[in-house]
Amino acid sequence: MSDLFLKHVVIAIPNADIESASIFYQAFGLNVRQGTGPMIDIYCDNIGYPSIRLVTGTEHKKLHHVQMGATATTLKKIKTKAQSQQVRLEQAPQGFEDEGLWIKDPNGILYHIIEAKDDYKVSPVPAFTINSPGNDNRLNKGALDPKSALPAVRPRRLGHALIFTPDVDSSLNFVEQIFGMRLSDRSGEVVAFTHCEGGSEHHVLAFAKSEGIGFHHASFLVATPDEVGIGGDRMFQKGYTKAWGFGRHSIGSNFFHYVADPWGSYLEYYCDMDYISDSDSWESKEWPAEDALHSWGPLPPQDFVHNYEVEIFNN
Ligand SMILES: [Fe+2]
C-alpha cells in the first residue's frame, strides 16, 4: 500500500461534449457513470473510485485539478510542508468537498490531497512469456486466441498523468518539496517524471513544457504488450484513428499506445513500466532530446505535445 497515490484527474468539459466523451471512454474500456451534480465519473472495473472525473458545463475543455490520496500521516506531513513553505491553502472549488487539502503549485496546477487508502489491488495475471533464443517458455500452445475471439481490453487502473506546465522546474520542485515525490528522469526543461518515495511505478506525475497549464494524458495499466496493441487496434476500428503507438518508451520502459480523446489530449494504454522500490537505488538520468521520446515505434502525431487549452485561452 502506498502512502501517496494518484487517485484521479478532473477535467472540465462543455455540455456539448458529454455524449462524445462518454462514447470515447467506454470504447477505451472504462465505465461511465453519472456522478453528483454536474459530474461524470469514469471508472476502471473493480476500482471503487473514479480514475477520471469530468465536470460539465464549462466553455472549453481544461484541466480542473489532480486528486492525490494519502495516508493520514502523509496528509499531515504535506500540510505541514505546505504551511512551512508559505503555500496558500485554497478554498474547495464550487461543488467539491472541503475535506482534505487544496493547494496550487506556482504555475496554477490545482491539487486536492485527501486521506485515502490505496487498497484496491489489481488482480494478478499469468506471467507474460515469450519464446526467445535459448528460452522456450511457451510450449505446445499458441500465443493468442484468434482475433475474433480476443476479449475486450479492460484497463486495470490509472497509472499516471502528464500535465502541461509553463515551467517544468517549479512544478517539479513543488511535488518534490511538498509531496515528497522524487525525480525519476528528465529531459532538459522539456519533461520531468516523478515517482512516489517509498515505492511506485517510474512515473505517477509527469510534467511537460508548454505555454500554460493543461492536461496532456492519463495512462491506464493493461496486462500485457498484446493488450496494449489490441486496445489501440480496437480503438482504431471504432474510428479513433488519431493515435501514437504501438511502441516502447525509453524513459520508464513501458510499452505504449496513445489514443486522442475528443479534445486533442490523450489516453494511453501501457504495461511493463519500470518500478522504483527504493528511490536511492534508482539512478535518475538526464535524457538527451533524441533519446527521450521512445526506444522504438512510429513517430507521434505532429501536435502530440500541443496544449490546446492554451490556444483556446489565447483566442
Ligand atoms: Fe504516459
Residues whose N, C-alpha, C, O or C-beta is under 5 A from the ligand:
A	BS01	LIG	S219 E268
